[in-house]
């Protein structure tokens, strides 16, 4: 399609009078067959669209607007459009690398940690991000979660008093109707041993208009002395930090909800210290605290997004000293096989000088060595310090 026509198509889309209506945004999502009208597609993208082994292709007009129609290296575009790499299944990849299905005692629920469960509220999203780690479920109509399934999940939670923390995920739980969200929150609040509820949603990024006053009123009503509600979202790039997203975040904060960010480290999108630092500075301006930076999962067709493990450690090392600690995420790997999350970080500890009781650290700010003393009565042993020249 000609450049002028692509620009015209986009301008026509953006000028719709219903632009800020979240329902209109969902009803007018741009799907695989429509992408050629809004992007100058590469051959790799055309092959990815026709041969993806992952999930469906769709984006809200709002999120489309953040992308560059003519630059195949645009970070937002990479999260919208599959490429040829998404058609290849590597030997190490699995539809369910975290064994969530094996750890599912009832449909729609994963019980990996002793005191926490993951509740799948639905399998619909506003945008089907190409790096989504639940492609086996998301956008699949056969995985639809109905009321009966949710009731069975609630019964399981009620019968297990050790469960005190419920993560509501999907898909995106905020793609549900207000009535359904209110019912889910009311069920959780009625379970005496459930103290924490965490909403996992990308809608502040991909459909900020969904964060309505009515939705926030519902959340505020159930964010009570019985149930503490948190929200974790996923901003991956500074371009996603728009005035619309900030307004959505501020509405959530006014409802009493703490908002954290769980970014995913993605090759060609945000795999540099400079980009990640810029992102988290913008997030702090939006009053969003850093939570996690995920190493990408070993999901089918994901080879184009995966980075060397040490890249994440290097990014955290780069950020330290350049932004407040609340703006630095924990770099985590969600271990394949249901091993749970582990944190990885730079090794600032250089060792111990036992005869002087001195611990040796390398400063992230100065790059010099600094010392701290072990108590006199300590009986711990530590690795002996070796100087740089050794």
C-alpha positions as CSV (number, residue, x, y, z in Angstrom):
1,X,0.0,0.0,0.0
2,X,1.2,3.5,-0.8
3,X,2.7,5.7,2.0
4,X,0.1,8.4,1.5
5,X,-2.8,5.9,1.8
6,X,-1.4,4.5,5.0
7,X,-1.1,8.0,6.5
8,X,-4.7,8.7,5.4
9,X,-6.0,5.5,6.9
10,X,-4.4,6.3,10.2
11,X,-5.7,9.8,10.3
12,X,-9.2,8.6,9.5
13,X,-9.0,6.1,12.3
14,X,-7.7,8.6,14.9
15,X,-10.4,11.2,14.1
16,X,-13.3,9.0,15.1
17,X,-15.6,10.9,17.6
18,X,-15.7,7.8,19.8
19,X,-11.9,7.6,20.2
20,X,-12.0,7.7,24.0
21,X,-14.8,5.1,24.3
22,X,-13.2,1.9,25.5
23,X,-15.9,-0.2,23.9
24,X,-15.4,1.5,20.6
25,X,-11.7,0.8,20.9
26,X,-12.3,-2.9,21.4
27,X,-14.9,-3.2,18.7
28,X,-12.5,-1.5,16.2
29,X,-9.4,-3.4,17.0
30,X,-7.0,-3.8,14.1
31,X,-6.6,-7.5,13.3
32,X,-4.2,-9.5,11.2
33,X,-6.0,-8.9,7.9
34,X,-6.1,-5.1,8.6
35,X,-2.5,-4.5,9.4
36,X,-1.5,-3.8,5.8
37,X,-3.8,-0.8,5.8
38,X,-1.8,0.8,8.7
39,X,1.8,-0.4,8.2
40,X,4.2,-0.7,5.3
41,X,4.8,-4.4,6.1
42,X,8.1,-6.1,5.6
43,X,8.4,-9.6,4.1
44,X,9.3,-10.9,7.5
45,X,6.1,-9.4,9.0
46,X,3.9,-10.7,6.2
47,X,5.3,-14.2,6.8
48,X,4.8,-13.8,10.6
49,X,1.2,-12.7,10.2
50,X,0.3,-15.6,8.0
51,X,2.3,-18.3,9.8
52,X,2.5,-17.4,13.5
53,X,2.4,-20.3,15.9
54,X,1.4,-18.1,18.8
55,X,-1.8,-16.2,19.5
56,X,-4.2,-14.1,17.5
57,X,-3.1,-10.7,16.2
58,X,-5.0,-7.6,17.3
59,X,-4.4,-4.1,18.6
60,X,-6.5,-1.2,19.8
61,X,-6.5,1.9,17.6
62,X,-5.1,3.8,20.6
63,X,-2.0,1.5,20.9
64,X,-1.6,1.4,17.1
65,X,-1.2,5.2,17.2
66,X,1.9,4.8,19.3
67,X,3.7,2.8,16.6
68,X,5.6,3.9,13.5
69,X,4.0,2.7,10.2
70,X,7.2,2.9,8.3
71,X,9.9,1.8,10.7
72,X,10.2,-2.0,11.2
73,X,12.5,-1.4,14.2
74,X,9.8,0.6,16.1
75,X,9.6,-0.9,19.6
76,X,5.8,-0.6,19.8
77,X,5.4,-2.1,16.3
78,X,7.5,-5.1,17.4
79,X,5.0,-5.8,20.2
80,X,2.0,-5.6,17.7
81,X,3.1,-7.4,14.6
82,X,4.5,-10.9,14.4
83,X,7.7,-11.5,12.3
84,X,9.0,-14.6,10.6
85,X,10.8,-15.6,13.8
86,X,7.3,-16.2,15.3
87,X,6.7,-19.1,12.9
88,X,9.6,-21.2,14.2
89,X,9.3,-23.6,17.2
90,X,12.7,-24.1,18.9
91,X,13.6,-27.3,20.8
92,X,13.7,-25.5,24.2
93,X,10.3,-23.8,23.8
94,X,7.1,-25.0,25.4
95,X,3.5,-23.7,25.3
96,X,3.5,-24.0,29.1
97,X,7.1,-23.5,30.3
98,X,6.1,-22.7,33.9
99,X,4.0,-25.9,34.2
100,X,0.9,-23.8,35.1
101,X,-1.4,-26.5,33.8
102,X,0.2,-29.2,36.0
103,X,-0.1,-26.9,39.0
104,X,-3.8,-26.3,38.3
105,X,-6.0,-28.1,40.9
106,X,-9.2,-26.8,39.2
107,X,-9.7,-25.2,35.9
108,X,-8.9,-21.5,35.9
109,X,-6.6,-21.6,38.9
110,X,-2.8,-22.2,39.3
111,X,-1.5,-23.0,42.8
112,X,2.3,-22.7,42.6
113,X,3.2,-21.0,45.8
114,X,1.8,-22.3,49.2
115,X,0.0,-19.1,50.2
116,X,-0.8,-17.6,46.7
117,X,-2.9,-18.6,43.7
118,X,-3.3,-17.3,40.2
119,X,-6.9,-16.8,39.0
120,X,-7.5,-16.8,35.3
121,X,-10.5,-14.5,35.0
122,X,-10.8,-14.5,31.2
123,X,-8.6,-15.0,28.1
124,X,-9.2,-11.8,26.2
125,X,-6.9,-8.8,25.9
126,X,-7.1,-5.4,24.4
127,X,-3.8,-6.0,22.5
128,X,-2.4,-9.4,21.9
129,X,1.3,-8.7,22.6
130,X,3.7,-10.8,20.6
131,X,5.7,-11.6,23.7
132,X,2.7,-12.9,25.7
133,X,3.7,-15.9,27.8
134,X,0.2,-17.3,27.9
135,X,-0.3,-17.7,24.1
136,X,-1.7,-21.2,24.7
137,X,-4.7,-19.6,26.4
138,X,-5.0,-16.0,25.4
139,X,-7.3,-15.3,22.3
140,X,-8.4,-19.0,22.3
141,X,-12.2,-19.2,22.5
142,X,-12.1,-22.8,23.8
143,X,-10.4,-21.4,26.9
144,X,-13.3,-19.2,27.8
145,X,-13.8,-18.8,31.6
146,X,-17.5,-18.8,32.6
147,X,-19.2,-18.1,35.9
148,X,-19.3,-21.8,36.8
149,X,-15.6,-22.1,36.4
150,X,-15.0,-19.1,38.6
151,X,-17.3,-20.5,41.3
152,X,-15.3,-23.7,41.3
153,X,-12.1,-21.7,41.7
154,X,-13.6,-19.7,44.6
155,X,-14.7,-22.9,46.3
156,X,-11.1,-24.2,46.1
157,X,-9.8,-21.0,47.6
158,X,-12.4,-21.2,50.4
159,X,-11.4,-24.7,51.2
160,X,-7.7,-23.9,51.5
161,X,-7.1,-21.6,54.4
162,X,-3.4,-21.2,53.6
163,X,-4.3,-19.0,50.6
164,X,-4.1,-15.4,51.6
165,X,-3.0,-13.7,48.3
166,X,-4.9,-14.0,45.0
167,X,-3.6,-12.7,41.7
168,X,-6.3,-12.0,39.2
169,X,-4.9,-12.4,35.7
170,X,-6.0,-13.6,32.3
171,X,-6.0,-12.4,29.5
172,X,-6.7,-9.1,31.1
173,X,-9.2,-9.0,33.9
174,X,-10.1,-5.4,33.2
175,X,-11.5,-6.5,29.9
176,X,-14.4,-8.0,31.9
177,X,-17.6,-5.9,32.5
178,X,-17.8,-3.8,35.6
179,X,-20.4,-6.2,37.0
180,X,-18.2,-9.2,36.6
181,X,-15.2,-7.5,38.2
182,X,-17.4,-6.4,41.1
183,X,-18.7,-10.0,41.6
184,X,-15.1,-11.4,41.6
185,X,-13.9,-8.8,44.1
186,X,-17.0,-9.4,46.3
187,X,-16.3,-13.1,46.3
188,X,-12.7,-12.7,47.3
189,X,-13.6,-10.1,50.0
190,X,-16.0,-12.6,51.5
191,X,-13.3,-15.3,52.0
192,X,-11.9,-14.6,55.5
193,X,-8.4,-15.8,54.9
194,X,-7.8,-13.9,51.6
195,X,-6.1,-10.7,52.6
196,X,-4.4,-9.6,49.3
197,X,-5.8,-9.2,45.8
198,X,-3.5,-8.3,42.9
199,X,-4.9,-7.1,39.6
200,X,-2.6,-7.9,36.6
201,X,-3.6,-5.7,33.7
202,X,-2.0,-4.1,30.7
203,X,-5.0,-1.9,30.0
204,X,-3.4,1.3,31.5
205,X,-0.9,0.8,28.6
206,X,-3.0,-0.5,25.8
207,X,-6.5,0.9,26.6
208,X,-6.2,3.5,29.3
209,X,-9.8,4.7,28.6
210,X,-11.0,1.4,30.3
211,X,-9.9,2.8,33.6
212,X,-13.2,4.6,34.2
213,X,-14.5,6.4,37.2
214,X,-17.0,3.7,37.7
215,X,-14.4,0.9,37.6
216,X,-12.3,2.8,40.1
217,X,-15.3,3.3,42.4
218,X,-15.8,-0.5,42.4
219,X,-12.2,-1.2,43.2
220,X,-12.2,1.5,45.9
221,X,-15.4,-0.1,47.5
222,X,-13.6,-3.5,47.9
223,X,-10.2,-2.1,48.7
224,X,-11.2,-2.3,52.4
225,X,-10.0,-3.2,55.8
226,X,-10.8,-6.8,54.8
227,X,-9.1,-6.9,51.4
228,X,-6.0,-4.9,50.2
229,X,-6.0,-4.5,46.4
230,X,-2.9,-3.8,44.4
231,X,-2.5,-3.4,40.6
232,X,0.5,-4.5,38.5
233,X,0.7,-3.3,35.0
234,X,3.3,-3.7,32.2
235,X,4.9,-0.7,30.6
236,X,7.8,-1.9,28.4
237,X,8.9,1.3,26.6
238,X,9.0,5.1,27.2
239,X,6.7,5.7,24.2
240,X,3.9,3.9,26.2
241,X,4.0,6.5,28.9
242,X,1.4,8.9,27.5
243,X,-0.8,11.5,29.0
244,X,-3.8,9.1,28.7
245,X,-1.9,6.4,30.5
246,X,-0.9,8.8,33.3
247,X,-4.5,9.9,33.7
248,X,-5.5,6.2,34.0
249,X,-2.8,5.5,36.6
250,X,-3.9,8.6,38.7
251,X,-7.5,7.4,38.7
252,X,-6.3,4.0,40.1
253,X,-4.1,5.7,42.7
254,X,-7.0,7.8,43.9
255,X,-9.0,4.7,44.5
256,X,-6.4,3.7,47.0
257,X,-4.6,1.1,44.8
258,X,-0.8,0.9,44.7
259,X,0.4,0.5,41.1
260,X,3.6,-1.4,40.2
261,X,5.2,-2.2,36.9
262,X,6.3,-5.6,35.6
263,X,8.4,-5.0,32.4
264,X,9.5,-7.7,30.1
265,X,13.1,-7.6,28.7
266,X,12.6,-7.8,25.0
267,X,15.3,-7.9,22.3
268,X,15.0,-4.9,20.0
269,X,12.4,-3.2,22.2
270,X,14.0,-2.3,25.5
271,X,17.2,-4.3,25.9
272,X,19.5,-1.3,26.7
273,X,20.2,0.4,29.9
274,X,19.4,3.8,28.4
275,X,15.9,2.8,27.3
276,X,15.1,1.0,30.6
277,X,16.3,4.0,32.6
278,X,14.2,6.4,30.5
279,X,11.2,4.1,31.0
280,X,11.5,3.9,34.7
281,X,12.1,7.6,35.1
282,X,8.8,8.3,33.3
283,X,7.1,5.7,35.4
284,X,8.2,7.4,38.6
285,X,6.8,10.7,37.2
286,X,3.5,8.8,36.7
287,X,3.8,7.5,40.4
288,X,4.3,3.9,39.3
289,X,6.9,2.0,41.3
290,X,9.2,-0.5,39.6
291,X,8.5,-4.1,40.6
292,X,9.9,-6.8,38.2
293,X,11.9,-7.0,35.0
294,X,11.2,-10.4,33.5
295,X,13.6,-12.5,31.6
296,X,11.5,-13.7,28.6
297,X,9.8,-17.1,28.9
298,X,10.7,-20.0,26.6
299,X,7.4,-19.9,24.8
300,X,6.8,-21.0,21.1
301,X,8.0,-18.6,18.5
302,X,9.8,-16.3,21.0
303,X,13.4,-16.5,19.7
304,X,13.2,-13.0,18.3
305,X,12.6,-11.5,21.7
306,X,15.0,-13.4,24.0
307,X,18.2,-11.8,25.2
308,X,21.3,-13.3,26.9
309,X,20.7,-13.8,30.6
310,X,23.5,-11.4,31.5
311,X,21.8,-8.5,29.5
312,X,19.3,-8.1,32.3
313,X,22.0,-8.0,35.0
314,X,23.9,-5.4,33.0
315,X,20.8,-3.2,32.7
316,X,20.2,-3.3,36.5
317,X,23.9,-2.5,37.0
318,X,23.6,0.4,34.6
319,X,20.5,1.8,36.4
320,X,21.9,1.6,39.9
321,X,23.0,5.1,41.0
322,X,21.1,6.9,38.2
323,X,17.6,6.6,39.6
324,X,16.0,6.2,43.1
325,X,15.8,2.6,44.3
326,X,12.0,2.6,43.9
327,X,12.6,3.0,40.2
328,X,14.9,-0.1,39.8
329,X,13.0,-3.3,39.2
330,X,14.1,-6.7,40.4
331,X,15.4,-8.8,37.5
332,X,13.7,-12.1,37.7
333,X,13.6,-15.4,36.0
334,X,10.4,-17.4,36.4
335,X,12.0,-20.8,36.3
336,X,10.8,-23.4,33.8
337,X,9.1,-26.4,35.2
338,X,7.2,-24.5,38.0
339,X,10.2,-23.5,40.0
340,X,8.9,-20.1,40.8
341,X,10.7,-16.7,40.5
342,X,14.3,-16.1,41.4
343,X,16.0,-12.7,41.4
344,X,19.3,-12.0,39.7
345,X,21.5,-9.0,40.3
346,X,25.0,-7.6,39.8
347,X,27.5,-8.9,42.3
348,X,28.6,-5.8,44.2
349,X,30.1,-7.9,47.0
350,X,33.8,-8.5,46.3
351,X,34.7,-10.6,49.4
352,X,36.0,-10.6,52.9
353,X,39.3,-9.7,54.6
354,X,39.0,-12.1,57.6
355,X,42.0,-10.8,59.6
356,X,40.5,-7.3,59.5
357,X,36.8,-8.3,59.7
358,X,36.2,-6.2,56.6
359,X,33.7,-6.8,53.9
360,X,34.7,-5.3,50.5
361,X,32.1,-3.8,48.2
362,X,32.3,-2.2,44.8
363,X,30.3,1.0,44.6
364,X,27.7,1.4,41.8
365,X,28.2,5.1,42.0
366,X,31.9,5.7,42.3
367,X,33.3,2.4,41.0
368,X,35.7,2.3,44.0
369,X,36.0,-0.2,46.8
370,X,34.2,0.5,50.0
371,X,34.4,-1.4,53.3
372,X,32.0,-2.5,56.1
373,X,32.8,-4.5,59.3
374,X,31.6,-7.8,60.5
375,X,30.5,-8.0,64.2
376,X,33.2,-9.2,66.7
377,X,31.1,-12.2,67.8
378,X,30.1,-13.4,64.3
379,X,30.9,-17.0,63.4
380,X,30.0,-16.8,59.7
381,X,32.5,-17.5,57.0
382,X,32.7,-15.6,53.7
383,X,34.6,-15.9,50.4
384,X,38.0,-14.2,50.8
385,X,38.6,-11.0,49.0
386,X,40.8,-11.0,45.9
387,X,42.2,-7.8,44.6
388,X,41.4,-6.7,41.0
389,X,45.0,-7.4,40.0
390,X,44.7,-11.0,41.1
